[in-house]
Amino acid sequence: MQQAAAEMCTPAVCDSSDLLLGFVNTGPLGGSPDRLTGPEDLAAWLARTGLAGGTATGAVVTGADAVAARELRDAFVAIFRAHSGCEDGEAALPAAEDYLERIAPRYPLTPRLSADGVRLVPAQDGVLGGFGALFAAAADLAARGGWARLKMCKDPSCHTGFFDKTRNSSGLYCSTACSTRMAARAYRSRTKNAAVEGR
Ligand SMILES: [Zn+2]
């Protein structure tokens, strides 16, 4: 498994997955507050990621941008939940896919060609370029076969986004702590049911 993880986690895959996971993980997770509640939060996220075409400190970020960011985040979360087989993710999936299809033209990408390869980069800078970078990261991961490995932890008390590094892409939890906790919960539930049935 160590070997598979090393192969999968090439620097570019990590950059793309880190950007997307950092974005979905601004959400209210495991009791921590939402870190994308207003324009200041979005400006801080853009500055942290180095996005917005170097204008992070000067980019004008509005309340409407923050609303758009949260809608975009919800759509990514629905897809990553569906990747980890969460039923609520699958239920929300058609609306999320429709939403992404509808808004993608607002954030056009352009191919950047070099002798080393081709990559898609946002055609705009500022906030729109920041959102475009998320679409570019998704396209990059998909081209490398890593898209379906972006998941949300199935532990309902966690729901953290993570990159599934298992060899057969079967990971459901972000950490051993979460998988152990869920296994213990399932065990308690089984023994409780057995006790009820044995009455
Ligand atoms: Zn977790």
Residues whose N, C-alpha, C, O or C-beta is under 5 A from the ligand:
A	BS01	ZN	C153 D155 C158 H159 T160 Y173 C174 S175 C178
